[in-house]
Amino acid sequence: MRAFALAFGLLAAVPTRASESSAVAKALVAQARAHFEAGQFELAASEYEAVYAQRPVAGLLFNMAQCYRLAALPEKAAKNYEAFLRAEPNAANVEEVRRYLVDARAAVEKRPAEVAAVVVEAPATNFVPSPAAPAPAAAVASPLDEPIMVVVPARAGRAHRLVGGAMTLTGAALLGLAAYEFVSANAAIKAAGANESVSGLAQTNRNVAKEAQRNGWIAGVGAVALIGGGGFVLLGMTF
């Protein structure tokens, strides 16, 4: 389910237009996802490259790099990790991508030494070696362990924090207005009790009751805005 959700995010990242090129891009994304899940990483990478040629979405660079890394092609993996970091320097998973890039570069530097250490010996004359047991097939990494990811830019967190801050300020202002109206109403009642007749005092009380009801609504809306704004700020801090 996790792999499906991430791959679906990639489909959403490709702009949808009622055009033939858009349909081709979606089909290639679906093929790349299927080949990735089947362990055909190099083929999946080539299909993501074809999609990127039509829709240059930065998340596709990360997907290509993941495919090349699992296909044991560290040179191409490093190239695409570098391109992704240039395109999305503030991506949410930037530290993870940098670690992948360090590992890929280390693998590139290690390869010449491994090749130089291989020694090939010619078989002895008239000696026919017995067939060796086939080496066990290398385990293919599970797509669940190496997910295809589409990175959400850090701009989403900033938007949540800005909206939350505006809501918090609005809520605080409304609560302040309600408190001011409450103090003014109490002052009006005291003034009426000292200066007005019984009938005038009754009318003042009715007016104050209406104001109190209105202030209750203002205070309620202010409290909701204040609490909701705080929630948006906290949510924005998690991106």
N, C-alpha and C positions, 0 to 999 in steps of 0.2 A: 504493500500500500504506500510506503514511504517513497519508493522509487517511482511509482506512478504519479504521485503528487508533484514530485520535483520535475519529472518530464513534462507533466501538464503545464507547469509554470513556464517551461521553455516554449511551448506552443503559444501561450499567451503573450510571450515576449516578442514573437514575430508579428509585425503589424498585419492586421487582417484587412484585406481589400478584395473587392469582387473582381479579381483579375486572374489571368492564367498563371502569371508568375507567383502570385500568392498561393495558389493551389499547389503548384509544384514545390514551393518551399515547405508547405505543411506536409506534403507526402514524403519529402526527404527527411524531415524531422522524425516522422513516424518510423521510417526505415532505419534511421540512425539509432533511435531508441531500441528498436527490436534487435539490431545487430549488437548493440552494446550489451543488452541483457543476455544475448547468446554467446558472449565472450569474443565476438569478432570486432575487436577494438579498433584496429587499423581501418577496416572498412567503415565503421561508424564515424571515425574521424574524417575520412574523405567526404562522407555525406554531409557532415556538419560544415566542412569547408565550402561545399557547394551551396548550402543554405546561406552561409556568411557572405558569399559573393553577391547574393541577391538582397539579403537583409543584414547589414553589418551591425548586429546586436552584440554588445560586449560579452554577454553571458555565453555566447557560442565559442568565444576564444577559450574560456575556461573549460568548456565541454571538450573541445578539441585537445587541449592540453591533458585532461584526465585520460582521454582515450589513448593518446600517444604514450603516456606514462605507463599505462597498463599493457600496452603493446610492446614495452621494452624499447622504446624509441626516445631516449631522453633528450636528444638534440632538438627534435621537433616539439617535445613537451616543454622544454625550457623556452623556446621561441614563443610559444603561445601563452605561457604564463607571463612572460615579459610584456607581450602585447596587451594582455588583459589588465595588468597593473598600470600600464600607461593609460588605458582607456577608462579604468575605474580605480583611481588611486585611493578613494575613500570608501571602497566596497566594504560591506559588513564582514566578509571573510578574508580581508586583506592579509592578516597575519598567517592564516592557514595557507593561502596561496604563496606567500613568501617562503614558507617552510618547504612546500612542494618544489619551488624553484631552486632552493638551495640543494635539495636532494637530487634534482635532475642535473644540475651543473656538476655535482660531485660524481654522478654516474657517468657523465660525459668525460670527465677528467680521468676516471678510473679505467675506462675501456682500453686505451692504448697499452697500459701496463698489463692488463689481462691477456691481450693478444700476444705481446712479446714473451709472456711466460709459457705459452703453449709450445711444446716440443713434439714434432712428428717423427716417429721411428719407422723405418722400412721393415716389413716383415722378413723373417729369415727365409733363405732359399729352400724350396720344396716343403715349406711348412704351411699347412692349411689350418688356420685357427678354427676352433669350434665356434659355432654361432653363439654369440653372447645373448643373454636374456635382454629383452627390450627394456629400456629405461622407463620408469614410471612416468606417465604424462604429468606435466606440471599442472598444479591446481590453478584453475581459472578463478580470479577474484570474483566474489559475488557482487552483483550490482547494488545490493543493499549495503555492502561495506564500502563501496566506492561510488557514491551517488553522483548522478548528473545533476548539477546545480545551476540555477539561474539566480544571480545575486541581486538582492534588492538594494538599490543605492541608499546611502545614509541620509539622503534628502528626506526620506519618509519620516525619520525620527525628528528632524528639525521642524517639519510641518506640524507634527503632533504637539511638539513643545510650544510652538507659536500659538496654535489654536487653544491649547490648554491655558497658556498665560493670559490670552485675551478673555477666555471664559472666567478665569479666576478673578481678574480685575473687575469684570462686569458684575460678578456675584458680590464682591466686596463693596462695590459702589451701591448696589441695590440694598444690601444689608445696612449700610451707613445711612441711606435715605430713609429706610424704615425706622431706624433708631431715632433719627432726627424728628420725624413726624410723630413718633410716640412721645418724645419729650415735649414737643409743641402742644400736643393734645392735652397732656397733663397740666401744662401751664394754663391752657385755655379754661380747663375745668376749675382750676383754683381761682382764676380771675373772675369767672362767671359767678362762683359762689360768694365772692366778696361784693360784687357790684350789681348783680341782676336779681330780678324778682324770681319767684318760684316758677312761673310759666317760662320766663326767659332761660332759667337754668335747665328746665326740662328740654327745651329746644336745643340748647347747647349740648346736652348729653346725647341727644339723638344724632346731632351732627358728628360728635366725637365717635359715636359707635360706628357710623358709616366710614369715617376715616380709619378707624381701627381695623375694620374689615378689609379695606383697601391696603392698609399697611401689612396686614397678614399675608395677602397675596404677594405683595412686593418682597416681603421677607422670605416667603417660600421659594419664589423664583430665584432670588439671590442665593439662597442656600444650595439649591440644585445646581446653579451655575458654578458656585464656588467648589462644590464637591466634584462635579463633572470636570471642571478645569484642572483640578488637582490630579484626577485620574488620567487625563490626557497627557499631562506633564510627565507623570510616572511612566506611562506607556511609551512616550517618546524617548525616555532615557534608556529603554531596553533595546532600541535599534542600534 
